[in-house]
């Protein structure tokens, strides 16, 4: 989710020497927090919420969309 430097930091720099392992630990903690938060949501819940908001804000969009995806009988 988070990227480290694209080039290797200088080991002759007090920051460059330790930045990768320190940031790796910070990023791992942040990624776990994001994973834990996302675990409380499903794709279905997200879709339902998007459709509900669209219906509140612009119901004609859903009506038009429904017309375009209707399958004709074979």
The first five atom37 places (N, CA, C, CB, O) and aatype in JSON, in Angstrom:
{
  "aatype": [20, 20, 20, 20, 20, 20, 20, 20, 20, 20, 20, 20, 20, 20, 20, 20, 20, 20, 20, 20, 20, 20, 20, 20, 20, 20, 20, 20, 20, 20, 20, 20, 20, 20, 20, 20, 20, 20, 20, 20, 20, 20, 20, 20, 20, 20, 20, 20, 20, 20, 20, 20, 20, 20, 20, 20, 20, 20, 20, 20, 20, 20, 20, 20, 20, 20, 20, 20, 20, 20, 20, 20, 20, 20],
  "atom_mask": [
    [1, 1, 1, 1, 1],
    [1, 1, 1, 1, 1],
    [1, 1, 1, 1, 1],
    [1, 1, 1, 1, 1],
    [1, 1, 1, 1, 1],
    [1, 1, 1, 1, 1],
    [1, 1, 1, 1, 1],
    [1, 1, 1, 1, 1],
    [1, 1, 1, 1, 1],
    [1, 1, 1, 1, 1],
    [1, 1, 1, 1, 1],
    [1, 1, 1, 1, 1],
    [1, 1, 1, 1, 1],
    [1, 1, 1, 1, 1],
    [1, 1, 1, 1, 1],
    [1, 1, 1, 1, 1],
    [1, 1, 1, 1, 1],
    [1, 1, 1, 1, 1],
    [1, 1, 1, 1, 1],
    [1, 1, 1, 1, 1],
    [1, 1, 1, 1, 1],
    [1, 1, 1, 1, 1],
    [1, 1, 1, 1, 1],
    [1, 1, 1, 1, 1],
    [1, 1, 1, 1, 1],
    [1, 1, 1, 1, 1],
    [1, 1, 1, 1, 1],
    [1, 1, 1, 1, 1],
    [1, 1, 1, 1, 1],
    [1, 1, 1, 1, 1],
    [1, 1, 1, 1, 1],
    [1, 1, 1, 1, 1],
    [1, 1, 1, 1, 1],
    [1, 1, 1, 1, 1],
    [1, 1, 1, 1, 1],
    [1, 1, 1, 1, 1],
    [1, 1, 1, 1, 1],
    [1, 1, 1, 1, 1],
    [1, 1, 1, 1, 1],
    [1, 1, 1, 1, 1],
    [1, 1, 1, 1, 1],
    [1, 1, 1, 1, 1],
    [1, 1, 1, 1, 1],
    [1, 1, 1, 1, 1],
    [1, 1, 1, 1, 1],
    [1, 1, 1, 1, 1],
    [1, 1, 1, 1, 1],
    [1, 1, 1, 1, 1],
    [1, 1, 1, 1, 1],
    [1, 1, 1, 1, 1],
    [1, 1, 1, 1, 1],
    [1, 1, 1, 1, 1],
    [1, 1, 1, 1, 1],
    [1, 1, 1, 1, 1],
    [1, 1, 1, 1, 1],
    [1, 1, 1, 1, 1],
    [1, 1, 1, 1, 1],
    [1, 1, 1, 1, 1],
    [1, 1, 1, 1, 1],
    [1, 1, 1, 1, 1],
    [1, 1, 1, 1, 1],
    [1, 1, 1, 1, 1],
    [1, 1, 1, 1, 1],
    [1, 1, 1, 1, 1],
    [1, 1, 1, 1, 1],
    [1, 1, 1, 1, 1],
    [1, 1, 1, 1, 1],
    [1, 1, 1, 1, 1],
    [1, 1, 1, 1, 1],
    [1, 1, 1, 1, 1],
    [1, 1, 1, 1, 1],
    [1, 1, 1, 1, 1],
    [1, 1, 1, 1, 1],
    [1, 1, 1, 1, 1]
  ],
  "atom_positions": [
    [[0.82, -1.18, 0.0], [0.0, 0.0, 0.0], [0.87, 1.26, 0.0], [-0.94, -0.01, 1.2], [0.56, 2.24, -0.67]],
    [[1.94, 1.21, 0.74], [2.86, 2.35, 0.82], [4.18, 1.95, 0.17], [3.08, 2.8, 2.3], [4.64, 0.81, 0.3]],
    [[4.77, 2.87, -0.52], [6.03, 2.58, -1.2], [7.2, 3.22, -0.45], [5.99, 3.1, -2.66], [7.08, 4.3, 0.13]],
    [[8.31, 2.52, -0.48], [9.54, 3.07, 0.07], [10.28, 3.78, -1.06], [10.43, 1.96, 0.71], [9.79, 3.83, -2.19]],
    [[11.42, 4.32, -0.76], [12.22, 5.03, -1.75], [12.44, 4.18, -2.99], [13.57, 5.45, -1.16], [12.64, 2.97, -2.9]],
    [[12.4, 4.81, -4.15], [12.68, 4.08, -5.38], [14.18, 3.84, -5.56], [12.12, 4.85, -6.59], [14.59, 2.94, -6.29]],
    [[14.98, 4.65, -4.89], [16.43, 4.43, -4.92], [16.9, 4.16, -3.49], [17.18, 5.66, -5.55], [16.25, 4.55, -2.52]],
    [[18.02, 3.51, -3.4], [18.57, 3.17, -2.08], [19.12, 4.41, -1.4], [19.67, 2.1, -2.22], [19.98, 5.09, -1.95]],
    [[18.62, 4.72, -0.19], [19.16, 5.87, 0.54], [20.63, 5.64, 0.92], [18.31, 6.14, 1.82], [21.09, 4.5, 1.04]],
    [[21.33, 6.71, 1.09], [22.75, 6.62, 1.44], [22.94, 6.06, 2.85], [23.4, 7.99, 1.32], [22.31, 6.52, 3.8]],
    [[23.82, 5.09, 2.96], [24.15, 4.55, 4.28], [25.11, 5.47, 5.04], [24.76, 3.16, 4.14], [25.41, 5.22, 6.21]],
    [[25.58, 6.52, 4.38], [26.44, 7.5, 5.04], [25.62, 8.64, 5.63], [27.46, 8.05, 4.05], [26.18, 9.59, 6.18]],
    [[24.33, 8.54, 5.53], [23.43, 9.57, 6.08], [22.75, 8.96, 7.31], [22.36, 10.05, 5.0], [22.29, 7.82, 7.26]],
    [[22.67, 9.71, 8.41], [22.05, 9.15, 9.62], [20.56, 8.82, 9.42], [22.2, 10.13, 10.77], [20.04, 7.91, 10.07]],
    [[19.89, 9.53, 8.53], [18.49, 9.23, 8.22], [18.42, 8.07, 7.22], [17.76, 10.49, 7.65], [17.68, 7.11, 7.43]],
    [[19.18, 8.17, 6.16], [19.17, 7.15, 5.11], [19.54, 5.77, 5.62], [20.12, 7.54, 4.01], [19.03, 4.76, 5.12]],
    [[20.41, 5.71, 6.62], [20.87, 4.44, 7.18], [19.72, 3.62, 7.75], [21.9, 4.69, 8.26], [19.7, 2.39, 7.61]],
    [[18.76, 4.26, 8.38], [17.71, 3.53, 9.1], [16.3, 3.77, 8.61], [17.78, 3.87, 10.53], [15.35, 3.2, 9.15]],
    [[16.14, 4.61, 7.59], [14.78, 4.99, 7.21], [13.96, 3.81, 6.68], [14.83, 6.07, 6.17], [12.78, 3.7, 6.99]],
    [[14.56, 2.94, 5.89], [13.8, 1.82, 5.33], [13.23, 0.89, 6.4], [14.68, 1.02, 4.39], [12.03, 0.62, 6.38]],
    [[14.04, 0.4, 7.33], [13.44, -0.49, 8.33], [12.44, 0.2, 9.24], [14.53, -1.1, 9.18], [11.44, -0.4, 9.64]],
    [[12.69, 1.47, 9.55], [11.75, 2.2, 10.41], [10.43, 2.4, 9.67], [12.34, 3.57, 10.84], [9.36, 2.13, 10.22]],
    [[10.5, 2.88, 8.42], [9.28, 3.09, 7.65], [8.57, 1.77, 7.37], [9.59, 3.8, 6.35], [7.34, 1.73, 7.33]],
    [[9.31, 0.7, 7.17], [8.69, -0.61, 6.96], [7.83, -1.0, 8.15], [9.77, -1.69, 6.72], [6.72, -1.51, 7.98]],
    [[8.32, -0.76, 9.36], [7.55, -1.05, 10.56], [6.31, -0.16, 10.66], [8.42, -0.86, 11.81], [5.22, -0.63, 10.97]],
    [[6.48, 1.14, 10.37], [5.36, 2.08, 10.42], [4.31, 1.68, 9.38], [5.84, 3.54, 10.18], [3.12, 1.63, 9.69]],
    [[4.74, 1.4, 8.16], [3.82, 1.04, 7.09], [3.11, -0.28, 7.38], [4.56, 0.95, 5.76], [1.93, -0.42, 7.08]],
    [[3.81, -1.23, 7.96], [3.18, -2.52, 8.3], [2.06, -2.31, 9.33], [4.23, -3.51, 8.86], [1.01, -2.93, 9.23]],
    [[2.29, -1.44, 10.29], [1.26, -1.13, 11.29], [0.07, -0.43, 10.63], [1.85, -0.25, 12.42], [-1.09, -0.75, 10.93]],
    [[0.34, 0.51, 9.76], [-0.73, 1.24, 9.07], [-1.52, 0.29, 8.16], [-0.16, 2.41, 8.24], [-2.75, 0.37, 8.12]],
    [[-0.84, -0.57, 7.44], [-1.53, -1.52, 6.56], [-2.41, -2.48, 7.35], [-0.51, -2.3, 5.73], [-3.5, -2.83, 6.9]],
    [[-1.95, -2.9, 8.51], [-2.77, -3.78, 9.35], [-4.02, -3.05, 9.81], [-1.96, -4.29, 10.56], [-5.11, -3.63, 9.83]],
    [[-3.88, -1.78, 10.17], [-5.03, -1.0, 10.6], [-6.05, -0.85, 9.46], [-4.58, 0.39, 11.09], [-7.25, -0.95, 9.67]],
    [[-5.55, -0.62, 8.26], [-6.44, -0.52, 7.1], [-7.11, -1.86, 6.84], [-5.65, -0.06, 5.83], [-8.32, -1.91, 6.62]],
    [[-6.36, -2.94, 6.87], [-6.93, -4.28, 6.67], [-8.01, -4.58, 7.71], [-5.84, -5.35, 6.74], [-9.07, -5.1, 7.37]],
    [[-7.74, -4.24, 8.96], [-8.72, -4.47, 10.04], [-9.99, -3.65, 9.8], [-8.11, -4.12, 11.41], [-11.09, -4.15, 10.02]],
    [[-9.83, -2.41, 9.37], [-11.0, -1.56, 9.1], [-11.8, -2.09, 7.92], [-10.56, -0.11, 8.83], [-13.03, -2.12, 7.97]],
    [[-11.12, -2.49, 6.87], [-11.81, -2.99, 5.68], [-12.51, -4.33, 5.93], [-10.83, -3.14, 4.53], [-13.48, -4.67, 5.24]],
    [[-12.03, -5.06, 6.9], [-12.63, -6.36, 7.21], [-14.08, -6.23, 7.7], [-11.8, -7.09, 8.27], [-14.82, -7.2, 7.71]],
    [[-14.46, -5.03, 8.09], [-15.82, -4.8, 8.59], [-16.81, -4.49, 7.46], [-15.82, -3.66, 9.58], [-18.0, -4.3, 7.73]],
    [[-16.36, -4.45, 6.24], [-17.22, -4.09, 5.11], [-17.17, -5.2, 4.05], [-16.79, -2.74, 4.49], [-16.15, -5.86, 3.87]],
    [[-18.29, -5.37, 3.37], [-18.32, -6.32, 2.25], [-18.52, -5.54, 0.96], [-19.46, -7.38, 2.44], [-18.91, -4.37, 0.98]],
    [[-18.25, -6.19, -0.14], [-18.5, -5.56, -1.44], [-20.0, -5.27, -1.57], [-18.02, -6.48, -2.61], [-20.39, -4.23, -2.1]],
    [[-20.83, -6.2, -1.08], [-22.28, -6.01, -1.16], [-22.71, -4.77, -0.37], [-23.01, -7.26, -0.63], [-23.53, -3.99, -0.85]],
    [[-22.17, -4.6, 0.84], [-22.52, -3.42, 1.65], [-22.11, -2.14, 0.93], [-21.85, -3.49, 3.03], [-22.84, -1.15, 0.94]],
    [[-20.94, -2.16, 0.33], [-20.43, -0.99, -0.37], [-21.31, -0.66, -1.57], [-18.98, -1.21, -0.82], [-21.66, 0.49, -1.8]],
    [[-21.67, -1.69, -2.34], [-22.54, -1.49, -3.49], [-23.91, -0.97, -3.06], [-22.7, -2.81, -4.28], [-24.44, -0.03, -3.66]],
    [[-24.48, -1.56, -2.02], [-25.79, -1.11, -1.52], [-25.75, 0.36, -1.12], [-26.23, -1.98, -0.34], [-26.67, 1.11, -1.42]],
    [[-24.69, 0.76, -0.43], [-24.57, 2.15, 0.0], [-24.4, 3.09, -1.19], [-23.38, 2.31, 0.95], [-24.99, 4.17, -1.21]],
    [[-23.62, 2.69, -2.19], [-23.45, 3.52, -3.39], [-24.78, 3.71, -4.11], [-22.41, 2.9, -4.35], [-25.13, 4.82, -4.51]],
    [[-25.52, 2.62, -4.26], [-26.82, 2.7, -4.95], [-27.81, 3.54, -4.15], [-27.39, 1.3, -5.19], [-28.57, 4.32, -4.73]],
    [[-27.82, 3.4, -2.83], [-28.72, 4.19, -2.0], [-28.4, 5.68, -2.12], [-28.62, 3.74, -0.53], [-29.31, 6.5, -2.22]],
    [[-27.13, 6.01, -2.1], [-26.76, 7.43, -2.23], [-27.1, 7.98, -3.61], [-25.25, 7.62, -1.95], [-27.57, 9.1, -3.74]],
    [[-26.85, 7.16, -4.64], [-27.21, 7.6, -5.99], [-28.71, 7.81, -6.09], [-26.75, 6.58, -7.04], [-29.17, 8.78, -6.69]],
    [[-29.48, 6.9, -5.49], [-30.93, 7.0, -5.54], [-31.43, 8.25, -4.82], [-31.57, 5.75, -4.93], [-32.4, 8.87, -5.26]],
    [[-30.77, 8.63, -3.73], [-31.16, 9.85, -3.02], [-30.79, 11.11, -3.82], [-30.48, 9.9, -1.65], [-31.55, 12.08, -3.85]],
    [[-29.63, 11.08, -4.45], [-29.13, 12.27, -5.12], [-29.62, 12.44, -6.55], [-27.64, 12.25, -5.12], [-29.94, 13.55, -6.98]],
    [[-29.67, 11.34, -7.29], [-30.08, 11.4, -8.71], [-30.76, 10.09, -9.08], [-28.85, 11.67, -9.64], [-30.16, 9.25, -9.75]],
    [[-32.01, 9.9, -8.67], [-32.68, 8.63, -8.92], [-32.79, 8.28, -10.41], [-34.05, 8.66, -8.31], [-32.88, 7.11, -10.76]],
    [[-32.8, 9.29, -11.26], [-32.9, 9.02, -12.7], [-31.7, 8.24, -13.23], [-33.04, 10.34, -13.46], [-31.82, 7.51, -14.21]],
    [[-30.55, 8.39, -12.58], [-29.38, 7.62, -13.01], [-29.61, 6.13, -12.87], [-28.15, 8.04, -12.21], [-29.26, 5.35, -13.75]],
    [[-30.21, 5.73, -11.75], [-30.49, 4.31, -11.54], [-31.55, 3.82, -12.5], [-30.93, 4.06, -10.1], [-31.45, 2.7, -13.02]],
    [[-32.56, 4.63, -12.75], [-33.61, 4.24, -13.7], [-33.02, 4.04, -15.08], [-34.73, 5.3, -13.74], [-33.29, 3.03, -15.74]],
    [[-32.22, 4.98, -15.53], [-31.58, 4.87, -16.85], [-30.63, 3.68, -16.91], [-30.83, 6.15, -17.19], [-30.57, 2.97, -17.92]],
    [[-29.89, 3.48, -15.84], [-28.95, 2.35, -15.8], [-29.71, 1.03, -15.89], [-28.08, 2.39, -14.51], [-29.33, 0.12, -16.63]],
    [[-30.79, 0.92, -15.13], [-31.58, -0.31, -15.14], [-32.1, -0.61, -16.54], [-32.76, -0.21, -14.15], [-32.15, -1.77, -16.95]],
    [[-32.49, 0.41, -17.28], [-32.97, 0.22, -18.66], [-31.87, -0.32, -19.56], [-33.52, 1.55, -19.23], [-32.13, -1.13, -20.44]],
    [[-30.63, 0.13, -19.34], [-29.54, -0.29, -20.23], [-29.07, -1.71, -19.97], [-28.37, 0.64, -20.08], [-28.47, -2.33, -20.85]],
    [[-29.35, -2.24, -18.78], [-28.86, -3.59, -18.49], [-29.93, -4.67, -18.59], [-28.26, -3.62, -17.12], [-29.67, -5.84, -18.33]],
    [[-31.14, -4.28, -18.96], [-32.2, -5.26, -19.14], [-31.82, -6.2, -20.27], [-33.56, -4.58, -19.42], [-31.39, -5.77, -21.34]],
    [[-31.98, -7.48, -20.01], [-31.63, -8.5, -21.01], [-32.91, -8.9, -21.74], [-30.94, -9.75, -20.34], [-33.93, -9.19, -21.12]],
    [[-32.83, -8.9, -23.07], [-33.99, -9.29, -23.83], [-34.13, -10.81, -23.83], [-33.9, -8.76, -25.26], [-33.12, -11.52, -23.84]],
    [[-35.38, -11.32, -23.82], [-35.58, -12.79, -23.8], [-35.02, -13.43, -25.06], [-37.09, -13.13, -23.67], [-35.05, -12.85, -26.14]],
    [[-34.52, -14.64, -24.89], [-33.93, -15.34, -26.05], [-34.86, -16.4, -26.56], [-32.59, -15.98, -25.68], [-34.53, -17.1, -27.52]]
  ]
}
